């Protein structure tokens, strides 16, 4: 059967349209590309290949610096020309590698051939056989992933998260005194302030950030099964583990001395679990802000020219927080999958990690997109203090906690003989709307000390916020 042509019809009678030009399958590379583009410099296939070239080049320099196998240290000029292979890595190298990999069917081998080709062009054929010397592909890959993930996290993802935290801290201080009705279990509860509630999210995120900042980015460089066997066969007098450690740490990453053919990926599992944890907190933030908007606590600032609903002109939908929520769920699912897959490798090596790790950028991309939306969303809301106060004024019964607690203190102090203060307030307030006048009348009739009575009479839902303002600041 031949493929349907443009203009022909299917068995259902519908016309078949022409095939589209090449399109991105992922929205991260299409609709949302601008928001996540900085990650592509590190976590794309090209970014990985550039790091592979860097690892290969620096290994050449490390070997010649030690005059191994009769070589001499390269001149500073030659080192800079060599380092230009990854510093100036661009479209020409991307295309070259694509063509070569189509033949080799092996991505790391293609990188090795690229370095050898460029050595020839630089007149450095004498050291060509030191390219990829005694390395297994995972030596190059583990170092390359450690470099690219570390740089992506530290230069792109963490700054975006810290921007959101900084905005939360700013809003927490700005709204530290903005009394609001809490809603534990979705029901009216002891008041807080909007600033304190936002400060909680900043505080939670900062704890996770400290753990991410302390992450290890481990690489191995110990040959085919992690034993340095080929290295010792070539030169038994060299302390290869010490040389490998010095080399890897010189790249700015951490060294794993005891591995199979692959670096065990435990550092990745730890990192992705921390990033997923941060995503869970951010998801909680997105759903809470969405709820506050639905309650009218926050008003959304109209964006000129924007449309909220295709049919209801009045609407400003909380799309920033909804987009963030969805992308955090996608990111979390991918990070969880990465953690579950990467922690295991059959015996000394299987290849499940190879295709899995190619999705690291996708996982971070959805997270970065969520961070971008949260940052934008937090800059497009305005607190409606009048709504907060009106809500408080409708719920005087939340002072029941304060009243029964003061009565208990008065009983202990010998200034009251009231039995079961909790039951007394439960009867008054549970399931009932109680206004200011009713509560004042109730307090006036209590058998408690005058000072305590005056404190309770002065209390309102808007002032019953404890240390919330101080905590927010």
C-alpha positions in Angstrom: 0.0 0.0 0.0 1.4 3.4 -0.9 1.3 6.4 1.5 -1.7 8.8 1.1 -0.8 11.8 -1.0 -1.8 15.4 -0.4 -5.3 16.0 -1.8 -6.3 12.3 -1.6 -8.9 11.0 0.9 -8.8 8.4 3.6 -11.3 5.6 4.0 -13.3 8.0 6.2 -13.6 10.5 3.4 -11.5 13.2 5.0 -8.8 14.9 2.9 -5.2 14.1 3.9 -3.1 17.3 4.4 0.5 17.7 3.3 3.3 16.7 5.6 4.5 19.5 7.7 8.1 20.8 7.6 10.3 19.4 10.3 8.8 20.5 13.7 9.9 20.2 17.3 8.1 17.4 19.0 8.7 18.8 22.5 7.1 22.1 23.5 10.3 22.9 25.3 12.0 23.1 21.9 8.9 24.8 20.3 6.4 27.0 22.2 8.5 27.4 25.3 12.0 27.6 23.8 12.7 31.1 24.8 12.1 30.4 28.5 14.4 27.3 28.6 17.0 28.1 26.0 19.8 28.8 28.6 19.7 25.1 29.6 20.3 24.0 26.1 23.8 25.4 26.3 24.6 22.5 28.7 21.9 19.8 28.7 21.4 19.4 24.9 23.2 16.8 22.8 25.5 19.5 21.5 26.2 20.7 25.0 27.1 17.1 26.0 29.4 16.7 23.0 31.2 20.0 23.8 31.8 18.7 27.3 33.1 15.4 25.9 35.6 17.3 23.7 36.6 19.3 26.8 37.2 16.1 28.8 39.2 14.5 26.0 41.3 17.6 25.4 42.1 18.1 29.1 43.1 14.4 29.5 45.6 14.9 26.6 47.0 17.9 28.4 47.1 16.1 31.7 49.1 13.2 30.2 51.6 15.4 28.3 52.0 17.7 31.3 53.4 14.6 33.2 55.7 13.7 30.2 54.1 10.2 30.0 55.3 7.8 27.4 58.1 10.0 26.3 56.0 13.1 25.5 56.9 16.6 26.5 54.6 19.2 28.0 52.8 21.2 25.4 53.6 24.9 25.0 51.1 27.4 26.4 50.2 28.3 22.8 49.5 24.7 21.9 47.4 24.2 25.0 45.3 27.2 24.1 44.9 26.1 20.6 43.8 22.7 21.9 41.3 24.2 24.3 39.9 26.2 21.5 38.4 22.9 20.3 35.8 23.1 23.0 35.8 26.8 23.7 35.0 27.5 20.1 32.8 24.4 19.6 30.0 25.4 17.3 27.9 24.4 14.3 30.8 23.0 12.3 31.7 20.6 15.0 28.0 19.7 15.6 27.6 18.8 11.9 30.9 16.9 11.8 30.0 14.8 14.7 26.5 14.0 13.3 28.1 12.8 10.0 30.7 10.7 11.9 28.3 9.2 14.3 26.1 8.1 11.3 29.1 5.9 10.4 30.5 4.9 13.8 27.1 4.4 15.4 28.9 5.4 18.6 28.7 8.9 20.0 31.8 9.0 22.1 33.9 7.3 19.4 32.8 10.1 17.0 34.1 12.7 19.6 37.4 10.8 19.7 37.7 11.0 15.9 36.9 14.7 16.0 39.7 15.4 18.4 42.1 13.3 16.4 41.1 15.1 13.2 41.7 18.5 14.8 45.0 17.4 16.3 46.1 16.7 12.7 45.0 20.1 11.6 46.9 21.7 14.5 50.1 19.8 13.7 49.9 17.7 16.9 49.8 14.3 15.3 52.6 13.1 17.6 50.2 12.9 20.5 47.2 11.6 18.6 47.4 8.1 20.2 47.0 9.7 23.6 43.5 10.7 22.6 41.0 8.7 24.7 44.0 6.9 26.2 43.0 3.9 28.4 39.4 5.4 28.6 36.1 3.6 28.4 33.2 5.7 27.1 31.8 6.1 30.6 35.0 7.8 31.7 34.3 10.5 29.2 30.5 10.5 29.8 30.5 10.5 33.5 32.9 13.5 33.6 30.9 15.2 30.8 27.5 14.7 32.6 29.0 15.9 35.9 30.3 19.1 34.1 27.1 19.8 32.2 24.6 19.1 35.0 26.7 21.1 37.5 26.9 24.1 35.2 23.3 23.9 34.3 22.2 23.8 37.9 24.6 26.4 39.2 24.4 28.8 36.3 20.8 28.5 35.1 18.4 26.5 37.3 19.5 27.6 40.8 19.6 31.3 39.9 16.0 31.0 38.6 14.9 29.3 41.8 16.7 32.0 43.9 14.9 34.7 41.9 11.6 33.1 43.0 12.8 32.9 46.6 13.9 36.5 46.5 10.5 37.6 45.3 8.8 35.5 48.0 11.1 37.2 50.6 10.2 40.6 49.2 6.5 39.9 49.4 6.8 38.4 52.8 8.2 41.5 54.2 5.8 43.8 52.3 2.8 41.8 53.6 4.2 40.9 57.0 1.4 42.9 58.7 -1.4 41.9 56.3 -3.7 39.9 58.7 -5.7 37.1 56.9 -8.0 34.3 57.9 -6.2 31.0 57.9 -8.0 28.1 56.4 -6.8 24.8 57.9 -8.7 22.0 56.2 -10.2 24.7 54.1 -12.2 26.0 57.1 -11.9 29.3 59.0 -9.0 29.0 61.4 -6.7 31.1 63.6 -5.6 34.2 61.6 -2.1 34.6 60.3 -0.6 37.2 57.9 0.0 36.8 54.2 3.6 37.7 54.7 4.1 34.9 57.2 2.5 32.4 54.9 4.7 33.4 52.0 7.8 33.4 54.3 7.1 29.8 55.0 7.6 28.9 51.4 10.8 30.9 51.2 12.1 29.2 54.3 11.3 25.8 53.0 12.9 26.4 49.6 16.1 27.9 51.2 16.6 24.6 53.2 16.5 22.6 50.0 18.7 25.1 48.2 21.4 24.5 50.8 21.3 20.8 50.1 21.5 21.4 46.3 24.4 23.8 46.8 26.2 21.0 48.7 25.7 18.5 45.9 28.6 16.3 44.7 29.1 15.9 40.9 31.0 12.7 40.6 32.9 11.2 37.8 35.0 8.1 37.4 38.1 7.7 35.3 39.3 4.2 35.9 38.8 2.3 32.6 36.7 -0.6 31.3 35.6 -2.0 34.6 36.9 0.5 37.1 40.2 -1.3 37.8 42.8 0.8 35.8 43.9 -2.5 34.2 44.9 -1.0 30.8 46.6 1.9 32.5 48.8 -0.4 34.6 49.5 -2.6 31.5 50.8 0.5 29.7 52.8 2.0 32.6 52.8 0.2 35.9 54.9 2.8 37.7 52.3 5.5 37.6 49.9 6.0 40.5 46.9 6.1 38.2 44.2 6.6 40.8 46.0 9.6 42.2 46.5 11.0 38.7 42.8 10.4 37.8 41.7 12.1 41.0 43.9 15.1 40.3 42.6 15.3 36.8 38.9 15.1 37.6 39.1 17.5 40.5 41.0 19.8 38.2 38.0 20.0 36.0 36.0 21.3 39.0 34.0 18.1 39.7 34.3 15.3 42.3 36.1 12.0 41.9 34.6 8.5 42.5 37.4 6.0 43.0 35.3 2.8 43.4 33.0 2.0 40.6 32.1 -0.6 37.9 32.5 0.3 34.3 30.1 3.2 35.0 30.0 5.8 37.7 27.2 4.7 39.9 25.0 7.7 39.4 24.1 8.0 43.1 25.0 11.7 43.1 22.5 12.2 40.3 19.8 10.3 42.3 20.5 12.5 45.3 20.5 15.7 43.2 17.3 14.9 41.3 15.5 14.0 44.5 16.4 17.4 46.0 15.3 19.2 42.8 12.1 17.2 42.9 11.6 18.1 46.5 12.0 21.8 45.6 9.5 21.2 42.8 7.0 19.8 45.3 7.3 22.9 47.5 6.9 25.1 44.4 3.8 23.1 43.4 2.4 23.8 46.8 3.1 27.5 46.4 1.4 27.5 43.0 -1.8 25.9 44.2 -1.9 28.1 47.3 -1.5 31.3 45.3 -4.1 30.0 42.9 -6.5 29.5 45.8 -5.8 32.9 47.3 -6.6 34.4 43.9 -9.9 32.4 43.8 -10.7 33.8 47.2 -10.0 37.3 46.1 -7.1 37.7 48.4 -4.8 38.5 45.5 -6.0 40.5 42.4 -4.2 39.9 39.1 -2.7 42.9 37.4 -4.0 43.1 33.8 -1.4 42.7 31.1 -2.0 45.0 28.2 -3.3 43.1 25.2 -3.7 39.8 27.0 -6.9 37.7 26.8 -8.1 35.7 29.7 -11.0 33.8 28.1 -11.9 33.4 24.5 -15.6 34.1 25.4 -15.7 35.9 28.8 -14.0 39.3 28.4 -13.9 40.0 32.1 -11.6 37.1 33.0 -8.0 37.3 34.1 -7.1 33.6 34.5 -4.3 32.6 36.9 -2.4 30.9 34.0 1.1 31.5 35.4 0.4 29.4 38.4 -1.6 26.7 36.5 1.3 26.4 33.9 3.8 26.2 36.8 1.7 23.5 38.5 1.5 21.3 35.4 5.2 21.7 34.5 6.3 20.9 38.0 4.3 17.7 37.8 6.0 16.8 34.5 9.4 17.6 35.9 8.8 15.7 39.1 7.7 12.6 37.2 10.8 12.7 35.0 13.1 13.3 37.9 11.6 10.4 39.7 12.0 8.2 36.7 15.6 9.3 36.4 16.3 8.5 40.0 14.6 5.1 39.8 16.5 4.1 36.6 19.9 5.5 37.2 20.3 3.9 40.7 20.6 0.4 39.1 22.9 -1.1 36.5 23.1 -4.8 35.8 26.4 -6.3 36.9 29.3 -4.1 35.6 27.3 -2.3 33.0 24.0 -2.0 31.1 22.9 0.8 28.7 19.7 1.8 30.3 21.4 4.9 31.7 22.4 6.2 28.3 19.0 7.0 26.9 17.7 7.9 30.3 20.3 10.6 30.9 19.4 12.2 27.6 16.2 13.4 29.3 18.0 15.3 32.1 17.5 18.5 30.1 13.8 17.7 29.6 13.3 17.3 33.4 15.2 20.5 34.2 13.5 22.2 31.3 10.0 21.7 32.7 11.2 22.8 36.1 12.8 26.0 34.7 9.7 26.7 32.7 7.7 26.5 36.0 10.1 28.8 37.7 9.8 31.3 34.9 6.0 31.2 35.2 6.1 31.5 39.0 8.5 34.5 38.8 6.2 36.2 36.3 3.1 35.3 38.2 4.4 36.7 41.5 5.1 39.9 39.8 1.6 40.1 38.4 -0.5 40.0 41.6 -1.6 42.6 44.1 -2.8 42.0 47.6 -6.4 43.0 48.3 -6.1 44.0 52.0 -9.7 45.1 52.1 -10.8 41.6 51.1 -8.7 40.0 53.8 -10.1 42.3 56.4 -13.7 41.7 55.3 -13.1 38.0 55.5 -11.8 38.3 59.0 -14.7 40.4 60.1 -17.1 37.6 59.0 -15.4 35.1 61.2 -15.2 36.3 64.8 -15.7 32.7 65.9 -12.0 32.1 65.3 -11.4 33.9 68.6 -12.9 30.9 70.4 -9.4 29.4 70.6 -8.0 32.5 72.3 -11.0 32.8 74.8 -10.8 29.1 75.9 -7.0 29.3 76.3 -7.2 32.4 78.4 -9.9 30.8 80.6 -7.6 27.8 81.1 -4.8 30.1 82.2 -7.2 31.9 84.6 -8.3 28.6 86.1 -4.7 27.5 86.7 -4.0 31.0 88.3 -7.0 30.6 90.6 -9.0 33.4 89.1 -11.7 31.2 87.6 -13.6 28.1 88.5 -15.1 27.5 85.0 -15.3 23.8 84.1 -14.1 22.5 80.7 -13.5 25.9 78.9 -13.1 24.0 75.6 -16.6 22.6 75.7 -18.0 25.9 76.7 -16.5 27.6 73.6 -17.3 24.7 71.4 -21.0 25.0 72.3 -20.9 28.8 71.5 -19.0 28.7 68.2 -18.9 25.3 66.5 -21.0 25.5 63.4 -22.3 28.9 64.3 -21.6 32.4 63.0 -20.7 34.6 66.0 -20.3 38.3 65.6 -18.3 40.9 67.6 -21.3 41.8 69.8 -22.1 38.3 70.8 -18.5 37.5 71.7 -18.2 40.7 73.7 -21.3 39.9 75.6 -20.0 36.3 76.2 -16.6 37.6 77.5 -18.3 40.2 79.7 -20.1 37.3 81.5 -17.0 35.2 82.1 -15.7 34.5 85.5 -12.1 35.6 84.8 -9.8 38.3 86.0 -10.4 41.9 84.8 -7.0 42.2 83.1 -7.6 39.0 81.1 -11.2 40.1 80.3 -10.0 43.4 78.9 -7.4 41.7 76.8 -10.0 39.5 75.2 -12.4 42.4 74.7 -9.7 44.3 72.8 -9.0 41.3 70.6 -10.3 41.2 67.0 -9.7 38.6 64.3 -7.4 41.1 62.6 -5.2 41.5 65.7 -5.2 37.8 66.7 -2.1 37.0 64.6 0.5 36.3 67.4 4.0 36.7 66.2 3.2 36.4 62.5 4.5 39.8 61.5 7.8 39.2 63.4 8.2 35.7 61.9 7.6 37.1 58.3 10.3 39.7 58.8 
